[in-house]
Amino acid sequence: MRNPRVAEILSVIAARGDGQGALPARLCAECLSTLPVSGVGVALMTADGPSGVVLAATDGRARQLEELQFALGEGPCVEASCSGRPVLQPDVTVAGSARWPRFGAAVVDAGVHAIFAFPLRVGAIRVGVLDLYRDTPGPLSALDLADALAFADAATVVVLHLQDHDEHGGVNSALTGPIDSQAVIHQATGMITIQLGVSLAEAMLRLRAHAYATGRTVSAVAADVVDRQLYFDDSEPGSTTTRRDRP
């Protein structure tokens, strides 16, 4: 998931201070200042759809549209999370009402003409959605789309970091360097790398995503991996399988 642009975004928002709770707001603000959009929001998602939790929004209208999708159970964030693919609607007035009958009408009334939603996922686990709103119609350019995808990857890291930040210290170290110093977590990460055939960075994200999805701490999940009570694979339900009889 990591690439130089994602690392750059994380470095910028981590360097601004203001505490860990402000990370989503700083990411949205950085996204707003970088991309040609009018509003940005980050909302949490679950396997059943929107959780109703808006982590951050750049203005009241963006927050209202995020919350409206939860209330209606439809909209680009719901579609993006369910499909696992970006939802790019460059002209809401043309197709928005047909695509999302209730939400589309509300968007038009709010003066939004384009919406771009990017799912935040790790494997099969749904983490959230990054929504971009714009007052004018038109698609994102190829460069802007690439940057938006990088912001979505950065948002995924931020959401997972917030889930377990009480275990670890230091915003900068958690986001831009080695995320954990505990031996059991490093050992578990190495085991997941072998199990899935992925990089250490991706293995750490998978570990943290599973902790997020199950409401447990990263250390507790890592201990299960090291004890061979939890084995990571690519199955659909959370991408993990519990195997207490493994040798």
C-alpha positions in Angstrom: 0.0 0.0 0.0 2.9 2.4 0.7 4.4 4.5 -2.0 6.5 7.6 -1.9 3.5 9.9 -2.2 1.6 8.2 0.6 4.7 8.5 2.8 4.9 12.1 1.9 1.3 12.8 2.9 1.7 11.0 6.2 4.9 12.9 7.0 3.2 16.2 6.3 0.2 15.6 8.6 2.3 14.0 11.3 4.7 16.9 11.5 1.9 19.4 12.2 1.4 18.2 15.8 -2.0 19.0 17.5 -2.3 15.4 18.9 -3.3 12.1 17.3 -7.0 12.8 17.3 -6.5 15.6 14.8 -4.8 13.4 12.2 -8.0 12.8 10.1 -8.8 16.5 10.1 -5.3 17.4 9.0 -5.4 14.7 6.3 -8.7 16.2 5.0 -7.3 19.7 5.1 -4.2 18.6 3.2 -6.3 16.8 0.6 -8.5 19.9 0.2 -5.5 22.1 -0.4 -3.9 19.7 -2.9 -6.8 18.6 -5.1 -9.3 20.6 -7.1 -12.2 19.9 -4.8 -14.5 21.9 -2.5 -14.9 19.5 0.4 -13.4 16.3 1.9 -14.8 13.9 4.4 -13.6 10.6 6.0 -16.2 8.2 7.4 -15.8 4.8 9.1 -17.5 1.8 7.5 -18.3 -1.7 8.7 -19.2 -4.9 6.9 -22.9 -3.9 7.2 -22.4 -0.4 5.7 -21.8 3.1 7.2 -21.0 3.1 10.9 -22.4 6.6 11.4 -19.0 7.9 12.5 -17.6 10.8 10.5 -13.9 11.1 11.5 -13.4 14.4 9.9 -14.9 16.8 7.3 -13.5 20.1 6.0 -16.8 22.0 6.4 -20.4 21.7 7.6 -21.7 20.7 4.2 -19.2 17.9 3.8 -20.1 16.6 7.2 -23.8 16.8 6.5 -23.4 14.8 3.3 -21.4 12.2 5.1 -24.0 11.8 7.8 -26.8 11.8 5.2 -25.4 8.7 3.5 -25.5 6.9 6.9 -29.1 8.0 7.5 -30.2 7.0 4.0 -28.1 3.9 3.5 -27.1 5.0 0.0 -24.6 7.2 -1.7 -21.1 7.0 -3.2 -19.5 6.0 0.1 -21.8 3.1 0.6 -21.3 2.0 -3.0 -17.5 2.4 -2.8 -17.2 0.4 0.4 -19.4 -2.4 -0.8 -17.7 -2.8 -4.2 -14.2 -2.1 -3.0 -13.7 0.2 -6.0 -13.7 4.0 -6.3 -17.0 5.6 -7.3 -16.4 8.6 -9.6 -19.4 10.7 -10.5 -18.3 13.8 -12.4 -21.8 15.2 -12.8 -24.3 14.5 -10.1 -27.1 16.5 -11.9 -26.9 14.1 -14.9 -26.8 10.7 -13.1 -26.8 11.2 -9.4 -30.6 11.1 -8.8 -30.9 7.9 -10.8 -28.0 6.3 -9.1 -29.0 7.3 -5.6 -32.6 8.5 -5.7 -32.7 10.1 -2.2 -29.1 11.1 -1.7 -28.7 12.4 -5.2 -31.5 14.9 -4.8 -30.0 16.1 -1.5 -26.5 16.5 -3.1 -27.9 18.7 -5.9 -29.8 20.8 -3.4 -26.6 21.3 -1.5 -24.9 22.7 -4.6 -22.5 19.8 -5.1 -22.0 18.8 -8.7 -19.3 16.1 -8.6 -18.5 13.4 -6.0 -15.5 11.0 -5.9 -15.5 8.3 -3.2 -12.5 6.0 -2.5 -12.8 2.9 -0.3 -10.4 2.4 2.6 -9.7 -1.3 2.7 -7.1 -3.8 3.8 -7.7 -7.1 2.2 -11.4 -7.9 2.7 -11.8 -5.7 5.7 -13.7 -2.5 5.2 -12.2 0.4 7.1 -13.9 3.5 5.8 -14.3 5.8 2.8 -12.6 9.1 1.7 -15.2 11.3 -0.1 -14.3 14.3 -2.2 -17.0 16.9 -3.1 -16.8 19.6 -5.8 -19.0 22.5 -6.6 -18.3 22.3 -10.3 -18.9 19.2 -12.6 -16.1 17.4 -14.4 -13.8 14.4 -13.9 -10.5 14.3 -12.0 -7.5 14.5 -14.2 -5.2 11.4 -14.3 -2.7 13.1 -12.0 -5.4 14.2 -9.6 -6.9 10.7 -9.5 -3.5 9.2 -8.7 -3.1 11.7 -5.9 -6.6 11.0 -4.6 -5.8 7.3 -4.4 -2.6 8.2 -2.5 -4.7 10.2 0.0 -7.1 7.2 0.3 -4.1 4.9 1.2 -2.9 7.5 3.7 -6.3 7.7 5.2 -6.4 4.0 5.7 -3.1 4.1 7.6 -4.5 7.0 9.8 -7.7 5.1 10.6 -5.9 2.0 11.6 -3.4 4.0 13.6 -6.2 5.7 15.6 -7.6 2.3 16.5 -4.6 1.2 18.5 -2.7 4.4 19.2 -3.1 4.0 23.0 -0.7 1.1 22.8 2.1 3.1 21.1 3.7 6.5 21.5 4.6 9.1 19.0 2.5 10.2 16.0 5.6 10.6 13.8 7.0 7.1 14.6 3.7 5.5 14.2 2.9 6.9 10.8 6.2 7.4 9.0 8.6 4.9 10.6 8.5 1.4 12.2 5.0 1.4 13.6 5.6 -0.8 16.6 8.6 -1.6 18.8 7.3 -4.6 20.7 9.0 -7.9 19.9 5.8 -9.9 19.6 4.3 -7.5 17.0 7.5 -7.6 14.9 7.5 -11.4 15.2 3.9 -11.6 14.1 4.4 -9.3 11.2 7.2 -11.5 10.0 5.0 -14.6 10.2 2.2 -12.8 8.3 4.7 -11.8 5.6 5.4 -15.5 5.0 1.8 -16.6 5.3 0.6 -14.1 2.7 3.7 -13.5 0.6 3.5 -9.8 1.1 5.9 -7.0 2.3 6.4 -6.2 6.0 4.5 -2.9 5.5 1.5 -4.7 4.0 1.7 -7.4 6.7 1.6 -4.7 9.4 -1.5 -3.2 7.8 -3.2 -6.6 7.7 -2.5 -7.1 11.3 -3.8 -3.8 12.3 -6.9 -4.1 10.1 -7.8 -7.4 11.8 -7.4 -5.8 15.2 -9.7 -2.9 14.0 -12.3 -5.3 12.6 -12.4 -7.4 15.8 -12.2 -4.6 18.3 -9.0 -6.0 19.8 -5.6 -4.5 20.4 -2.8 -5.1 17.9 -0.7 -6.7 20.6 -3.4 -9.2 21.5 -3.9 -10.2 17.8 -0.1 -10.4 17.4 0.2 -12.8 20.3 -2.4 -15.1 18.7 -0.4 -15.1 15.5 2.8 -15.9 17.3 1.1 -18.7 19.4 -0.2 -20.1 16.1 -3.8 -19.6 17.1 -4.5 -17.2 14.3 -3.4 -17.8 10.7 -3.7 -15.2 8.0 -5.0 -16.1 4.5 -7.0 -14.5 1.7 -10.4 -15.9 2.6 -13.4 -13.5 2.4 -14.3 -13.2 6.1 -11.8 -10.8 7.3 -8.9 -12.5 5.4 -8.0 -14.6 8.5 -8.7 -18.1 9.8 -8.5 -19.2 13.4 -6.7 -22.5 13.7 -6.0 -23.7 17.2 -4.8 -27.1 16.1 -1.9 -25.9 13.9 1.5 -27.5 14.8 
